[in-house]
C-alpha cells in the first residue's frame, strides 16, 4: 500500500508507473499548499479590514478602557449574523468554506468597497454575485480620451447589453454614424440582425452573425431575467427570422479576436483585425478595437475615408 500526501492510501499494482504516482503526490501537496495559503491570506485580509474599522462607524458604543484596534471578532460576527467561533476559525485560516451569502454579509459588516469585495470572494474561492440593477452606464473621460486617440483604428465602447456607448471618428467612417441611431437600434445584436446597412457591410454575414449571437448568449448568462435583456431578446425574436431560428439552439462561444471583412459602400473591400478588451471597473463595459490590415489596402482606404469626413466629425 502507498499513501498520498493528504493521507489517502492507494494500492501498488504490478506495472503501475511510479513516476505517475510521484506526480499525483506532488499535485496533491501543491493543491493542499495553495488552498492553505489562500485560506491564510483570506483570514489576514479579514483581520486587516476588521482592525481598520472603528466601532463608531458601525454604531457600536465603546468605553474609555477599550484598547482593541478596530472591531473585535465577536462584534464582526454579531453584525454579520454568524457565530463568533466560526468567524474566528475563518480568520485563523481553517477550512470552514463560507457560503456566498455569508461572504456578502461580511462585506456589509466590514464596509468593503467594490474592489475589496471582489478580492474577498476570490480569496474565498467563490463567484461574486453579479449586479443585476439597471444602473446607467457612463464612459469616463479617460476612456473617451483614449478612444479618440485611436486615429487609424475604429473603436467603440459597448455596455453590458452590447449597446454602443461611445465611438471614435474612424468607427463612424467605416461602420456608420452611431449618433443617428437611438435606443435599441444602437445595439450590436440589433445592428447585425436588423440594420440593412450594417448587414450589407459584413462580407461573411451569416458566419459573423452566428458568432455574435453565440458570444452574446454566453456573456448575457449572468443577466438572465434582466428586464432590459428580456425586452431586447423579445424584440429580436419579432424582428429577425434568423435570430428567431438560431436563439433557441443555445449555442455559446467566446471569441475575443478575429478578422472582420467589410464591404464598404465607398471604399470597397476592407479587412480589420479586432480585439475585445474588458474595462476593469466592474461595469461589464468593453472596448472593441479594429486594426486595419494590409489586406485589401485597408489602411490607405481608412485614411481616405477619414480625409473625406467633415472636419467637425473628425474631431468629435
Residue, then its C-alpha position, 0 to 999 in steps of 0.5 A: x500500500x502507498x499513501x498520498x500526501x493528504x493521507x489517502x492510501x492507494x494500492x501498488x499494482x504490478x506495472x503501475x508507473x511510479x513516476x505517475x504516482x510521484x506526480x499525483x503526490x506532488x499535485x496533491x501537496x501543491x493543491x493542499x499548499x495553495x488552498x492553505x495559503x489562500x485560506x491564510x491570506x483570506x483570514x489576514x485580509x479579514x483581520x486587516x479590514x476588521x482592525x481598520x474599522x472603528x466601532x463608531x462607524x458601525x454604531x457600536x458604543x465603546x468605553x474609555x478602557x477599550x484598547x482593541x484596534x478596530x472591531x473585535x471578532x465577536x462584534x464582526x460576527x454579531x453584525x454579520x449574523x454568524x457565530x463568533x467561533x466560526x468567524x474566528x476559525x475563518x480568520x485563523x485560516x481553517x477550512x470552514x468554506x463560507x457560503x456566498x451569502x455569508x461572504x456578502x454579509x461580511x462585506x456589509x459588516x466590514x464596509x468593503x468597497x467594490x474592489x475589496x469585495x471582489x478580492x474577498x470572494x476570490x480569496x474565498x474561492x467563490x463567484x461574486x454575485x453579479x449586479x443585476x440593477x439597471x444602473x446607467x452606464x457612463x464612459x469616463x473621460x479617460x476612456x473617451x480620451x483614449x478612444x479618440x486617440x485611436x486615429x487609424x483604428x475604429x473603436x467603440x465602447x459597448x455596455x453590458x447589453x452590447x449597446x454602443x456607448x461611445x465611438x471614435x471618428x474612424x468607427x463612424x467612417x467605416x461602420x456608420x454614424x452611431x449618433x443617428x441611431x437611438x435606443x435599441x437600434x444602437x445595439x450590436x445584436x440589433x445592428x447585425x440582425x436588423x440594420x440593412x446597412x450594417x448587414x450589407x457591410x459584413x462580407x461573411x454575414x451569416x458566419x459573423x452573425x452566428x458568432x455574435x449571437x453565440x458570444x452574446x448568449x454566453x456573456x448575457x448568462x449572468x443577466x438572465x431575467x434582466x428586464x432590459x435583456x428580456x425586452x431586447x431578446x423579445x424584440x429580436x425574436x419579432x424582428x429577425x427570422x434568423x435570430x428567431x431560428x438560431x436563439x433557441x439552439x443555445x449555442x455559446x462561444x467566446x471569441x475575443x479576436x478575429x478578422x472582420x471583412x467589410x464591404x464598404x459602400x465607398x471604399x470597397x473591400x476592407x479587412x480589420x483585425x479586432x480585439x475585445x478588451x474588458x474595462x476593469x471597473x466592474x461595469x461589464x463595459x468593453x472596448x472593441x478595437x479594429x486594426x486595419x490590415x494590409x489586406x485589401x489596402x485597408x489602411x490607405x482606404x481608412x485614411x481616405x475615408x477619414x480625409x473625406x469626413x467633415x472636419x467637425x466629425x473628425x474631431x468629435 
